Amino acid sequence: MSWRAEFERRSGPSLRRLAALPRWSVLVGVVVLLVGGLLLHGAVAALLLGVLAAFLGWLLMLSWPALQPVPRLLRLLVVAALVGIAVTRF
């Protein structure tokens, strides 16, 4: 089994849990992590932004084969920007 298939298989239960949540709850969680990470300082801000970057990076990895090059690049830049901001907040 390829690493990609294994990654998708292991992500399945988490994706099912996410899909079972109300749609607005994921958006609220993302906004809370982003706003908290931007308004706070220090390790807490870095942690919040790091969690958000990891979540968006995970979704990017899952959607990578279905994306065209430009959307891939834009999403990758968002994740990289979050990591960069998290490092500067720390």
HTML snippet that shows the backbone in 3Dmol.js (N, CA, C, O; Angstrom):
<script src="https://3Dmol.org/build/3Dmol-min.js"></script>
<div id="view" style="width:600px;height:400px;position:relative"></div>
<script>
const pdb = `
ATOM      1  N   MET A   1       0.845  -1.176   0.000  1.00  0.00           N
ATOM      2  CA  MET A   1       0.000   0.000   0.000  1.00  0.00           C
ATOM      3  C   MET A   1       0.892   1.242   0.000  1.00  0.00           C
ATOM      4  O   MET A   1       1.861   1.323   0.755  1.00  0.00           O
ATOM      5  N   SER A   2       0.554   2.201  -0.853  1.00  0.00           N
ATOM      6  CA  SER A   2       1.351   3.417  -0.949  1.00  0.00           C
ATOM      7  C   SER A   2       1.117   4.302   0.276  1.00  0.00           C
ATOM      8  O   SER A   2       0.130   4.146   0.994  1.00  0.00           O
ATOM      9  N   TRP A   3       2.040   5.224   0.495  1.00  0.00           N
ATOM     10  CA  TRP A   3       1.912   6.117   1.647  1.00  0.00           C
ATOM     11  C   TRP A   3       0.664   6.984   1.509  1.00  0.00           C
ATOM     12  O   TRP A   3       0.024   7.330   2.502  1.00  0.00           O
ATOM     13  N   ARG A   4       0.324   7.332   0.265  1.00  0.00           N
ATOM     14  CA  ARG A   4      -0.857   8.165   0.020  1.00  0.00           C
ATOM     15  C   ARG A   4      -2.138   7.411   0.426  1.00  0.00           C
ATOM     16  O   ARG A   4      -2.996   7.957   1.120  1.00  0.00           O
ATOM     17  N   ALA A   5      -2.249   6.169  -0.012  1.00  0.00           N
ATOM     18  CA  ALA A   5      -3.424   5.365   0.331  1.00  0.00           C
ATOM     19  C   ALA A   5      -3.513   5.146   1.839  1.00  0.00           C
ATOM     20  O   ALA A   5      -4.602   5.175   2.411  1.00  0.00           O
ATOM     21  N   GLU A   6      -2.380   4.928   2.473  1.00  0.00           N
ATOM     22  CA  GLU A   6      -2.354   4.746   3.926  1.00  0.00           C
ATOM     23  C   GLU A   6      -2.766   6.031   4.647  1.00  0.00           C
ATOM     24  O   GLU A   6      -3.511   5.990   5.626  1.00  0.00           O
ATOM     25  N   PHE A   7      -2.277   7.167   4.158  1.00  0.00           N
ATOM     26  CA  PHE A   7      -2.642   8.465   4.729  1.00  0.00           C
ATOM     27  C   PHE A   7      -4.148   8.697   4.611  1.00  0.00           C
ATOM     28  O   PHE A   7      -4.790   9.121   5.572  1.00  0.00           O
ATOM     29  N   GLU A   8      -4.709   8.420   3.442  1.00  0.00           N
ATOM     30  CA  GLU A   8      -6.144   8.594   3.239  1.00  0.00           C
ATOM     31  C   GLU A   8      -6.945   7.626   4.115  1.00  0.00           C
ATOM     32  O   GLU A   8      -7.982   7.997   4.666  1.00  0.00           O
ATOM     33  N   ARG A   9      -6.464   6.392   4.242  1.00  0.00           N
ATOM     34  CA  ARG A   9      -7.157   5.407   5.065  1.00  0.00           C
ATOM     35  C   ARG A   9      -7.180   5.848   6.527  1.00  0.00           C
ATOM     36  O   ARG A   9      -8.212   5.760   7.193  1.00  0.00           O
ATOM     37  N   ARG A  10      -6.045   6.319   7.018  1.00  0.00           N
ATOM     38  CA  ARG A  10      -5.967   6.756   8.416  1.00  0.00           C
ATOM     39  C   ARG A  10      -6.749   8.047   8.673  1.00  0.00           C
ATOM     40  O   ARG A  10      -7.169   8.307   9.801  1.00  0.00           O
ATOM     41  N   SER A  11      -6.941   8.849   7.632  1.00  0.00           N
ATOM     42  CA  SER A  11      -7.700  10.091   7.774  1.00  0.00           C
ATOM     43  C   SER A  11      -9.198   9.867   7.734  1.00  0.00           C
ATOM     44  O   SER A  11      -9.967  10.741   8.134  1.00  0.00           O
ATOM     45  N   GLY A  12      -9.620   8.714   7.260  1.00  0.00           N
ATOM     46  CA  GLY A  12     -11.042   8.436   7.102  1.00  0.00           C
ATOM     47  C   GLY A  12     -11.889   8.658   8.337  1.00  0.00           C
ATOM     48  O   GLY A  12     -12.886   9.374   8.257  1.00  0.00           O
ATOM     49  N   PRO A  13     -11.538   8.073   9.490  1.00  0.00           N
ATOM     50  CA  PRO A  13     -12.370   8.286  10.684  1.00  0.00           C
ATOM     51  C   PRO A  13     -12.474   9.756  11.098  1.00  0.00           C
ATOM     52  O   PRO A  13     -13.544  10.209  11.505  1.00  0.00           O
ATOM     53  N   SER A  14     -11.386  10.490  10.999  1.00  0.00           N
ATOM     54  CA  SER A  14     -11.424  11.917  11.355  1.00  0.00           C
ATOM     55  C   SER A  14     -12.299  12.699  10.385  1.00  0.00           C
ATOM     56  O   SER A  14     -13.038  13.596  10.790  1.00  0.00           O
ATOM     57  N   LEU A  15     -12.214  12.359   9.114  1.00  0.00           N
ATOM     58  CA  LEU A  15     -13.055  13.037   8.124  1.00  0.00           C
ATOM     59  C   LEU A  15     -14.533  12.729   8.346  1.00  0.00           C
ATOM     60  O   LEU A  15     -15.382  13.602   8.168  1.00  0.00           O
ATOM     61  N   ARG A  16     -14.839  11.513   8.727  1.00  0.00           N
ATOM     62  CA  ARG A  16     -16.230  11.160   9.015  1.00  0.00           C
ATOM     63  C   ARG A  16     -16.749  11.947  10.221  1.00  0.00           C
ATOM     64  O   ARG A  16     -17.897  12.391  10.226  1.00  0.00           O
ATOM     65  N   ARG A  17     -15.905  12.119  11.241  1.00  0.00           N
ATOM     66  CA  ARG A  17     -16.312  12.914  12.406  1.00  0.00           C
ATOM     67  C   ARG A  17     -16.529  14.373  12.019  1.00  0.00           C
ATOM     68  O   ARG A  17     -17.491  14.999  12.463  1.00  0.00           O
ATOM     69  N   LEU A  18     -15.634  14.917  11.189  1.00  0.00           N
ATOM     70  CA  LEU A  18     -15.793  16.292  10.721  1.00  0.00           C
ATOM     71  C   LEU A  18     -17.069  16.449   9.907  1.00  0.00           C
ATOM     72  O   LEU A  18     -17.790  17.436  10.059  1.00  0.00           O
ATOM     73  N   ALA A  19     -17.349  15.482   9.049  1.00  0.00           N
ATOM     74  CA  ALA A  19     -18.543  15.553   8.204  1.00  0.00           C
ATOM     75  C   ALA A  19     -19.818  15.463   9.030  1.00  0.00           C
ATOM     76  O   ALA A  19     -20.858  15.968   8.608  1.00  0.00           O
ATOM     77  N   ALA A  20     -19.761  14.834  10.189  1.00  0.00           N
ATOM     78  CA  ALA A  20     -20.939  14.699  11.043  1.00  0.00           C
ATOM     79  C   ALA A  20     -21.243  15.983  11.812  1.00  0.00           C
ATOM     80  O   ALA A  20     -22.361  16.165  12.294  1.00  0.00           O
ATOM     81  N   LEU A  21     -20.269  16.866  11.929  1.00  0.00           N
ATOM     82  CA  LEU A  21     -20.480  18.132  12.639  1.00  0.00           C
ATOM     83  C   LEU A  21     -21.314  19.079  11.786  1.00  0.00           C
ATOM     84  O   LEU A  21     -21.336  18.956  10.562  1.00  0.00           O
ATOM     85  N   PRO A  22     -21.998  20.020  12.424  1.00  0.00           N
ATOM     86  CA  PRO A  22     -22.675  21.062  11.636  1.00  0.00           C
ATOM     87  C   PRO A  22     -21.639  21.845  10.826  1.00  0.00           C
ATOM     88  O   PRO A  22     -20.531  22.094  11.301  1.00  0.00           O
ATOM     89  N   ARG A  23     -22.000  22.224   9.622  1.00  0.00           N
ATOM     90  CA  ARG A  23     -21.036  22.904   8.742  1.00  0.00           C
ATOM     91  C   ARG A  23     -20.456  24.165   9.361  1.00  0.00           C
ATOM     92  O   ARG A  23     -19.275  24.459   9.171  1.00  0.00           O
ATOM     93  N   TRP A  24     -21.257  24.905  10.089  1.00  0.00           N
ATOM     94  CA  TRP A  24     -20.789  26.159  10.653  1.00  0.00           C
ATOM     95  C   TRP A  24     -19.740  25.944  11.741  1.00  0.00           C
ATOM     96  O   TRP A  24     -18.925  26.834  11.984  1.00  0.00           O
ATOM     97  N   SER A  25     -19.740  24.791  12.398  1.00  0.00           N
ATOM     98  CA  SER A  25     -18.835  24.585  13.533  1.00  0.00           C
ATOM     99  C   SER A  25     -17.368  24.538  13.105  1.00  0.00           C
ATOM    100  O   SER A  25     -16.495  25.011  13.833  1.00  0.00           O
ATOM    101  N   VAL A  26     -17.094  23.974  11.939  1.00  0.00           N
ATOM    102  CA  VAL A  26     -15.704  23.943  11.460  1.00  0.00           C
ATOM    103  C   VAL A  26     -15.244  25.364  11.137  1.00  0.00           C
ATOM    104  O   VAL A  26     -14.119  25.744  11.461  1.00  0.00           O
ATOM    105  N   LEU A  27     -16.108  26.142  10.503  1.00  0.00           N
ATOM    106  CA  LEU A  27     -15.771  27.531  10.194  1.00  0.00           C
ATOM    107  C   LEU A  27     -15.530  28.337  11.465  1.00  0.00           C
ATOM    108  O   LEU A  27     -14.581  29.117  11.540  1.00  0.00           O
ATOM    109  N   VAL A  28     -16.380  28.151  12.454  1.00  0.00           N
ATOM    110  CA  VAL A  28     -16.206  28.857  13.727  1.00  0.00           C
ATOM    111  C   VAL A  28     -14.880  28.458  14.377  1.00  0.00           C
ATOM    112  O   VAL A  28     -14.167  29.311  14.905  1.00  0.00           O
ATOM    113  N   GLY A  29     -14.552  27.179  14.341  1.00  0.00           N
ATOM    114  CA  GLY A  29     -13.276  26.722  14.901  1.00  0.00           C
ATOM    115  C   GLY A  29     -12.086  27.344  14.207  1.00  0.00           C
ATOM    116  O   GLY A  29     -11.131  27.758  14.864  1.00  0.00           O
ATOM    117  N   VAL A  30     -12.128  27.417  12.888  1.00  0.00           N
ATOM    118  CA  VAL A  30     -11.036  28.031  12.128  1.00  0.00           C
ATOM    119  C   VAL A  30     -10.916  29.512  12.470  1.00  0.00           C
ATOM    120  O   VAL A  30      -9.811  30.017  12.670  1.00  0.00           O
ATOM    121  N   VAL A  31     -12.036  30.202  12.537  1.00  0.00           N
ATOM    122  CA  VAL A  31     -12.012  31.637  12.857  1.00  0.00           C
ATOM    123  C   VAL A  31     -11.484  31.872  14.270  1.00  0.00           C
ATOM    124  O   VAL A  31     -10.701  32.794  14.494  1.00  0.00           O
ATOM    125  N   VAL A  32     -11.906  31.051  15.214  1.00  0.00           N
ATOM    126  CA  VAL A  32     -11.436  31.201  16.603  1.00  0.00           C
ATOM    127  C   VAL A  32      -9.921  30.994  16.677  1.00  0.00           C
ATOM    128  O   VAL A  32      -9.218  31.762  17.334  1.00  0.00           O
ATOM    129  N   LEU A  33      -9.428  29.963  16.007  1.00  0.00           N
ATOM    130  CA  LEU A  33      -7.976  29.723  16.017  1.00  0.00           C
ATOM    131  C   LEU A  33      -7.222  30.873  15.354  1.00  0.00           C
ATOM    132  O   LEU A  33      -6.191  31.309  15.867  1.00  0.00           O
ATOM    133  N   LEU A  34      -7.719  31.365  14.228  1.00  0.00           N
ATOM    134  CA  LEU A  34      -7.040  32.448  13.520  1.00  0.00           C
ATOM    135  C   LEU A  34      -7.062  33.747  14.319  1.00  0.00           C
ATOM    136  O   LEU A  34      -6.018  34.370  14.515  1.00  0.00           O
ATOM    137  N   VAL A  35      -8.218  34.153  14.773  1.00  0.00           N
ATOM    138  CA  VAL A  35      -8.328  35.412  15.524  1.00  0.00           C
ATOM    139  C   VAL A  35      -7.557  35.319  16.838  1.00  0.00           C
ATOM    140  O   VAL A  35      -6.854  36.257  17.215  1.00  0.00           O
ATOM    141  N   GLY A  36      -7.686  34.191  17.536  1.00  0.00           N
ATOM    142  CA  GLY A  36      -6.923  34.020  18.772  1.00  0.00           C
ATOM    143  C   GLY A  36      -5.430  34.071  18.532  1.00  0.00           C
ATOM    144  O   GLY A  36      -4.694  34.689  19.300  1.00  0.00           O
ATOM    145  N   GLY A  37      -4.978  33.422  17.464  1.00  0.00           N
ATOM    146  CA  GLY A  37      -3.555  33.435  17.154  1.00  0.00           C
ATOM    147  C   GLY A  37      -3.036  34.796  16.753  1.00  0.00           C
ATOM    148  O   GLY A  37      -1.876  35.120  17.007  1.00  0.00           O
ATOM    149  N   LEU A  38      -3.891  35.604  16.121  1.00  0.00           N
ATOM    150  CA  LEU A  38      -3.457  36.937  15.702  1.00  0.00           C
ATOM    151  C   LEU A  38      -3.548  37.965  16.815  1.00  0.00           C
ATOM    152  O   LEU A  38      -2.769  38.917  16.843  1.00  0.00           O
ATOM    153  N   LEU A  39      -4.489  37.786  17.730  1.00  0.00           N
ATOM    154  CA  LEU A  39      -4.648  38.763  18.815  1.00  0.00           C
ATOM    155  C   LEU A  39      -3.739  38.496  20.004  1.00  0.00           C
ATOM    156  O   LEU A  39      -3.316  39.433  20.681  1.00  0.00           O
ATOM    157  N   LEU A  40      -3.436  37.247  20.265  1.00  0.00           N
ATOM    158  CA  LEU A  40      -2.579  36.900  21.398  1.00  0.00           C
ATOM    159  C   LEU A  40      -1.110  36.955  20.990  1.00  0.00           C
ATOM    160  O   LEU A  40      -0.783  37.130  19.816  1.00  0.00           O
ATOM    161  N   HIS A  41      -0.248  36.806  21.962  1.00  0.00           N
ATOM    162  CA  HIS A  41       1.192  36.809  21.709  1.00  0.00           C
ATOM    163  C   HIS A  41       1.827  35.633  22.438  1.00  0.00           C
ATOM    164  O   HIS A  41       1.225  35.030  23.327  1.00  0.00           O
ATOM    165  N   GLY A  42       3.031  35.329  22.048  1.00  0.00           N
ATOM    166  CA  GLY A  42       3.784  34.292  22.738  1.00  0.00           C
ATOM    167  C   GLY A  42       3.437  32.894  22.277  1.00  0.00           C
ATOM    168  O   GLY A  42       2.960  32.680  21.162  1.00  0.00           O
ATOM    169  N   ALA A  43       3.690  31.949  23.164  1.00  0.00           N
ATOM    170  CA  ALA A  43       3.534  30.533  22.836  1.00  0.00           C
ATOM    171  C   ALA A  43       2.084  30.151  22.564  1.00  0.00           C
ATOM    172  O   ALA A  43       1.821  29.271  21.744  1.00  0.00           O
ATOM    173  N   VAL A  44       1.142  30.801  23.241  1.00  0.00           N
ATOM    174  CA  VAL A  44      -0.273  30.480  23.027  1.00  0.00           C
ATOM    175  C   VAL A  44      -0.678  30.835  21.598  1.00  0.00           C
ATOM    176  O   VAL A  44      -1.350  30.050  20.928  1.00  0.00           O
ATOM    177  N   ALA A  45      -0.275  32.003  21.137  1.00  0.00           N
ATOM    178  CA  ALA A  45      -0.585  32.420  19.765  1.00  0.00           C
ATOM    179  C   ALA A  45       0.064  31.484  18.759  1.00  0.00           C
ATOM    180  O   ALA A  45      -0.564  31.087  17.777  1.00  0.00           O
ATOM    181  N   ALA A  46       1.313  31.135  19.000  1.00  0.00           N
ATOM    182  CA  ALA A  46       2.016  30.226  18.097  1.00  0.00           C
ATOM    183  C   ALA A  46       1.332  28.859  18.066  1.00  0.00           C
ATOM    184  O   ALA A  46       1.224  28.240  17.007  1.00  0.00           O
ATOM    185  N   LEU A  47       0.876  28.394  19.215  1.00  0.00           N
ATOM    186  CA  LEU A  47       0.189  27.113  19.280  1.00  0.00           C
ATOM    187  C   LEU A  47      -1.124  27.148  18.492  1.00  0.00           C
ATOM    188  O   LEU A  47      -1.412  26.234  17.720  1.00  0.00           O
ATOM    189  N   LEU A  48      -1.911  28.199  18.687  1.00  0.00           N
ATOM    190  CA  LEU A  48      -3.178  28.317  17.967  1.00  0.00           C
ATOM    191  C   LEU A  48      -2.965  28.353  16.459  1.00  0.00           C
ATOM    192  O   LEU A  48      -3.657  27.660  15.714  1.00  0.00           O
ATOM    193  N   LEU A  49      -2.016  29.154  16.015  1.00  0.00           N
ATOM    194  CA  LEU A  49      -1.736  29.233  14.581  1.00  0.00           C
ATOM    195  C   LEU A  49      -1.115  27.946  14.056  1.00  0.00           C
ATOM    196  O   LEU A  49      -1.364  27.557  12.914  1.00  0.00           O
ATOM    197  N   GLY A  50      -0.315  27.286  14.874  1.00  0.00           N
ATOM    198  CA  GLY A  50       0.264  26.004  14.467  1.00  0.00           C
ATOM    199  C   GLY A  50      -0.786  24.926  14.296  1.00  0.00           C
ATOM    200  O   GLY A  50      -0.718  24.127  13.361  1.00  0.00           O
ATOM    201  N   VAL A  51      -1.760  24.902  15.199  1.00  0.00           N
ATOM    202  CA  VAL A  51      -2.861  23.938  15.083  1.00  0.00           C
ATOM    203  C   VAL A  51      -3.662  24.222  13.817  1.00  0.00           C
ATOM    204  O   VAL A  51      -4.036  23.297  13.096  1.00  0.00           O
ATOM    205  N   LEU A  52      -3.923  25.485  13.550  1.00  0.00           N
ATOM    206  CA  LEU A  52      -4.657  25.851  12.336  1.00  0.00           C
ATOM    207  C   LEU A  52      -3.867  25.483  11.081  1.00  0.00           C
ATOM    208  O   LEU A  52      -4.439  24.968  10.120  1.00  0.00           O
ATOM    209  N   ALA A  53      -2.570  25.740  11.081  1.00  0.00           N
ATOM    210  CA  ALA A  53      -1.733  25.387   9.930  1.00  0.00           C
ATOM    211  C   ALA A  53      -1.702  23.874   9.724  1.00  0.00           C
ATOM    212  O   ALA A  53      -1.741  23.402   8.588  1.00  0.00           O
ATOM    213  N   ALA A  54      -1.634  23.118  10.805  1.00  0.00           N
ATOM    214  CA  ALA A  54      -1.630  21.657  10.689  1.00  0.00           C
ATOM    215  C   ALA A  54      -2.959  21.152  10.133  1.00  0.00           C
ATOM    216  O   ALA A  54      -2.979  20.257   9.288  1.00  0.00           O
ATOM    217  N   PHE A  55      -4.061  21.718  10.600  1.00  0.00           N
ATOM    218  CA  PHE A  55      -5.378  21.318  10.115  1.00  0.00           C
ATOM    219  C   PHE A  55      -5.529  21.626   8.626  1.00  0.00           C
ATOM    220  O   PHE A  55      -5.956  20.772   7.850  1.00  0.00           O
ATOM    221  N   LEU A  56      -5.175  22.852   8.233  1.00  0.00           N
ATOM    222  CA  LEU A  56      -5.290  23.218   6.822  1.00  0.00           C
ATOM    223  C   LEU A  56      -4.301  22.440   5.957  1.00  0.00           C
ATOM    224  O   LEU A  56      -4.608  22.102   4.814  1.00  0.00           O
ATOM    225  N   GLY A  57      -3.124  22.157   6.494  1.00  0.00           N
ATOM    226  CA  GLY A  57      -2.154  21.336   5.762  1.00  0.00           C
ATOM    227  C   GLY A  57      -2.657  19.919   5.550  1.00  0.00           C
ATOM    228  O   GLY A  57      -2.447  19.329   4.490  1.00  0.00           O
ATOM    229  N   TRP A  58      -3.324  19.373   6.568  1.00  0.00           N
ATOM    230  CA  TRP A  58      -3.912  18.037   6.464  1.00  0.00           C
ATOM    231  C   TRP A  58      -4.984  18.013   5.372  1.00  0.00           C
ATOM    232  O   TRP A  58      -5.024  17.096   4.551  1.00  0.00           O
ATOM    233  N   LEU A  59      -5.853  19.028   5.372  1.00  0.00           N
ATOM    234  CA  LEU A  59      -6.877  19.102   4.330  1.00  0.00           C
ATOM    235  C   LEU A  59      -6.254  19.299   2.952  1.00  0.00           C
ATOM    236  O   LEU A  59      -6.743  18.753   1.963  1.00  0.00           O
ATOM    237  N   LEU A  60      -5.185  20.072   2.888  1.00  0.00           N
ATOM    238  CA  LEU A  60      -4.489  20.263   1.615  1.00  0.00           C
ATOM    239  C   LEU A  60      -3.908  18.953   1.106  1.00  0.00           C
ATOM    240  O   LEU A  60      -4.011  18.644  -0.081  1.00  0.00           O
ATOM    241  N   MET A  61      -3.302  18.190   1.992  1.00  0.00           N
ATOM    242  CA  MET A  61      -2.753  16.889   1.579  1.00  0.00           C
ATOM    243  C   MET A  61      -3.838  15.965   1.040  1.00  0.00           C
ATOM    244  O   MET A  61      -3.624  15.253   0.059  1.00  0.00           O
ATOM    245  N   LEU A  62      -4.988  15.979   1.677  1.00  0.00           N
ATOM    246  CA  LEU A  62      -6.081  15.119   1.235  1.00  0.00           C
ATOM    247  C   LEU A  62      -6.650  15.562  -0.114  1.00  0.00           C
ATOM    248  O   LEU A  62      -7.031  14.725  -0.933  1.00  0.00           O
ATOM    249  N   SER A  63      -6.707  16.859  -0.343  1.00  0.00           N
ATOM    250  CA  SER A  63      -7.305  17.357  -1.577  1.00  0.00           C
ATOM    251  C   SER A  63      -6.296  17.553  -2.711  1.00  0.00           C
ATOM    252  O   SER A  63      -6.692  17.888  -3.827  1.00  0.00           O
ATOM    253  N   TRP A  64      -5.018  17.354  -2.453  1.00  0.00           N
ATOM    254  CA  TRP A  64      -3.963  17.620  -3.428  1.00  0.00           C
ATOM    255  C   TRP A  64      -4.220  16.999  -4.806  1.00  0.00           C
ATOM    256  O   TRP A  64      -4.096  17.710  -5.803  1.00  0.00           O
ATOM    257  N   PRO A  65      -4.569  15.719  -4.915  1.00  0.00           N
ATOM    258  CA  PRO A  65      -4.753  15.136  -6.256  1.00  0.00           C
ATOM    259  C   PRO A  65      -5.900  15.763  -7.055  1.00  0.00           C
ATOM    260  O   PRO A  65      -5.876  15.744  -8.285  1.00  0.00           O
ATOM    261  N   ALA A  66      -6.890  16.312  -6.375  1.00  0.00           N
ATOM    262  CA  ALA A  66      -8.054  16.867  -7.069  1.00  0.00           C
ATOM    263  C   ALA A  66      -7.872  18.329  -7.456  1.00  0.00           C
ATOM    264  O   ALA A  66      -8.682  18.866  -8.210  1.00  0.00           O
ATOM    265  N   LEU A  67      -6.837  18.978  -6.962  1.00  0.00           N
ATOM    266  CA  LEU A  67      -6.649  20.406  -7.202  1.00  0.00           C
ATOM    267  C   LEU A  67      -5.804  20.660  -8.444  1.00  0.00           C
ATOM    268  O   LEU A  67      -4.921  19.878  -8.796  1.00  0.00           O
ATOM    269  N   GLN A  68      -6.104  21.777  -9.094  1.00  0.00           N
ATOM    270  CA  GLN A  68      -5.278  22.266 -10.200  1.00  0.00           C
ATOM    271  C   GLN A  68      -4.065  22.981  -9.609  1.00  0.00           C
ATOM    272  O   GLN A  68      -4.058  23.291  -8.418  1.00  0.00           O
ATOM    273  N   PRO A  69      -3.031  23.251 -10.426  1.00  0.00           N
ATOM    274  CA  PRO A  69      -1.801  23.858  -9.887  1.00  0.00           C
ATOM    275  C   PRO A  69      -1.985  25.194  -9.163  1.00  0.00           C
ATOM    276  O   PRO A  69      -1.378  25.399  -8.112  1.00  0.00           O
ATOM    277  N   VAL A  70      -2.797  26.102  -9.690  1.00  0.00           N
ATOM    278  CA  VAL A  70      -2.937  27.415  -9.051  1.00  0.00           C
ATOM    279  C   VAL A  70      -3.622  27.303  -7.680  1.00  0.00           C
ATOM    280  O   VAL A  70      -3.116  27.868  -6.711  1.00  0.00           O
ATOM    281  N   PRO A  71      -4.751  26.596  -7.565  1.00  0.00           N
ATOM    282  CA  PRO A  71      -5.333  26.431  -6.217  1.00  0.00           C
ATOM    283  C   PRO A  71      -4.398  25.703  -5.244  1.00  0.00           C
ATOM    284  O   PRO A  71      -4.390  26.000  -4.050  1.00  0.00           O
ATOM    285  N   ARG A  72      -3.619  24.761  -5.754  1.00  0.00           N
ATOM    286  CA  ARG A  72      -2.630  24.087  -4.889  1.00  0.00           C
ATOM    287  C   ARG A  72      -1.660  25.111  -4.321  1.00  0.00           C
ATOM    288  O   ARG A  72      -1.405  25.148  -3.117  1.00  0.00           O
ATOM    289  N   LEU A  73      -1.122  25.944  -5.212  1.00  0.00           N
ATOM    290  CA  LEU A  73      -0.135  26.937  -4.797  1.00  0.00           C
ATOM    291  C   LEU A  73      -0.722  27.917  -3.798  1.00  0.00           C
ATOM    292  O   LEU A  73      -0.080  28.242  -2.799  1.00  0.00           O
ATOM    293  N   LEU A  74      -1.932  28.392  -4.053  1.00  0.00           N
ATOM    294  CA  LEU A  74      -2.549  29.348  -3.137  1.00  0.00           C
ATOM    295  C   LEU A  74      -2.769  28.742  -1.759  1.00  0.00           C
ATOM    296  O   LEU A  74      -2.502  29.393  -0.749  1.00  0.00           O
ATOM    297  N   ARG A  75      -3.246  27.526  -1.706  1.00  0.00           N
ATOM    298  CA  ARG A  75      -3.467  26.871  -0.415  1.00  0.00           C
ATOM    299  C   ARG A  75      -2.148  26.603   0.299  1.00  0.00           C
ATOM    300  O   ARG A  75      -2.059  26.727   1.520  1.00  0.00           O
ATOM    301  N   LEU A  76      -1.137  26.239  -0.459  1.00  0.00           N
ATOM    302  CA  LEU A  76       0.187  26.018   0.120  1.00  0.00           C
ATOM    303  C   LEU A  76       0.752  27.319   0.689  1.00  0.00           C
ATOM    304  O   LEU A  76       1.381  27.316   1.747  1.00  0.00           O
ATOM    305  N   LEU A  77       0.525  28.428  -0.013  1.00  0.00           N
ATOM    306  CA  LEU A  77       0.982  29.724   0.487  1.00  0.00           C
ATOM    307  C   LEU A  77       0.264  30.118   1.778  1.00  0.00           C
ATOM    308  O   LEU A  77       0.877  30.708   2.667  1.00  0.00           O
ATOM    309  N   VAL A  78      -1.022  29.799   1.888  1.00  0.00           N
ATOM    310  CA  VAL A  78      -1.762  30.103   3.118  1.00  0.00           C
ATOM    311  C   VAL A  78      -1.180  29.326   4.293  1.00  0.00           C
ATOM    312  O   VAL A  78      -0.969  29.884   5.371  1.00  0.00           O
ATOM    313  N   VAL A  79      -0.921  28.041   4.082  1.00  0.00           N
ATOM    314  CA  VAL A  79      -0.343  27.217   5.156  1.00  0.00           C
ATOM    315  C   VAL A  79       1.050  27.740   5.521  1.00  0.00           C
ATOM    316  O   VAL A  79       1.385  27.841   6.701  1.00  0.00           O
ATOM    317  N   ALA A  80       1.855  28.069   4.516  1.00  0.00           N
ATOM    318  CA  ALA A  80       3.203  28.594   4.783  1.00  0.00           C
ATOM    319  C   ALA A  80       3.129  29.929   5.525  1.00  0.00           C
ATOM    320  O   ALA A  80       3.931  30.179   6.425  1.00  0.00           O
ATOM    321  N   ALA A  81       2.180  30.784   5.159  1.00  0.00           N
ATOM    322  CA  ALA A  81       2.030  32.072   5.846  1.00  0.00           C
ATOM    323  C   ALA A  81       1.641  31.862   7.302  1.00  0.00           C
ATOM    324  O   ALA A  81       2.151  32.552   8.185  1.00  0.00           O
ATOM    325  N   LEU A  82       0.748  30.921   7.561  1.00  0.00           N
ATOM    326  CA  LEU A  82       0.366  30.631   8.950  1.00  0.00           C
ATOM    327  C   LEU A  82       1.551  30.132   9.760  1.00  0.00           C
ATOM    328  O   LEU A  82       1.731  30.524  10.913  1.00  0.00           O
ATOM    329  N   VAL A  83       2.350  29.276   9.165  1.00  0.00           N
ATOM    330  CA  VAL A  83       3.545  28.778   9.864  1.00  0.00           C
ATOM    331  C   VAL A  83       4.503  29.938  10.128  1.00  0.00           C
ATOM    332  O   VAL A  83       5.060  30.049  11.220  1.00  0.00           O
ATOM    333  N   GLY A  84       4.693  30.796   9.134  1.00  0.00           N
ATOM    334  CA  GLY A  84       5.578  31.954   9.313  1.00  0.00           C
ATOM    335  C   GLY A  84       5.097  32.891  10.403  1.00  0.00           C
ATOM    336  O   GLY A  84       5.894  33.361  11.215  1.00  0.00           O
ATOM    337  N   ILE A  85       3.810  33.164  10.428  1.00  0.00           N
ATOM    338  CA  ILE A  85       3.258  34.042  11.470  1.00  0.00           C
ATOM    339  C   ILE A  85       3.384  33.380  12.842  1.00  0.00           C
ATOM    340  O   ILE A  85       3.689  34.042  13.834  1.00  0.00           O
ATOM    341  N   ALA A  86       3.145  32.060  12.887  1.00  0.00           N
ATOM    342  CA  ALA A  86       3.272  31.340  14.162  1.00  0.00           C
ATOM    343  C   ALA A  86       4.697  31.428  14.695  1.00  0.00           C
ATOM    344  O   ALA A  86       4.904  31.599  15.896  1.00  0.00           O
ATOM    345  N   VAL A  87       5.671  31.314  13.812  1.00  0.00           N
ATOM    346  CA  VAL A  87       7.078  31.397  14.242  1.00  0.00           C
ATOM    347  C   VAL A  87       7.388  32.799  14.759  1.00  0.00           C
ATOM    348  O   VAL A  87       8.091  32.944  15.759  1.00  0.00           O
ATOM    349  N   THR A  88       6.878  33.823  14.095  1.00  0.00           N
ATOM    350  CA  THR A  88       7.166  35.181  14.562  1.00  0.00           C
ATOM    351  C   THR A  88       6.438  35.495  15.874  1.00  0.00           C
ATOM    352  O   THR A  88       6.925  36.298  16.670  1.00  0.00           O
ATOM    353  N   ARG A  89       5.286  34.875  16.105  1.00  0.00           N
ATOM    354  CA  ARG A  89       4.549  35.098  17.359  1.00  0.00           C
ATOM    355  C   ARG A  89       5.254  34.436  18.547  1.00  0.00           C
ATOM    356  O   ARG A  89       5.123  34.888  19.684  1.00  0.00           O
ATOM    357  N   PHE A  90       5.992  33.376  18.279  1.00  0.00           N
ATOM    358  CA  PHE A  90       6.662  32.658  19.342  1.00  0.00           C
ATOM    359  C   PHE A  90       7.873  33.437  19.783  1.00  0.00           C
ATOM    360  O   PHE A  90       8.592  33.003  20.683  1.00  0.00           O
TER     361      PHE A  90
END
`;
const viewer = $3Dmol.createViewer("view");
viewer.addModel(pdb, "pdb");
viewer.setStyle({}, {cartoon: {color: "spectrum"}});
viewer.zoomTo();
viewer.render();
</script>
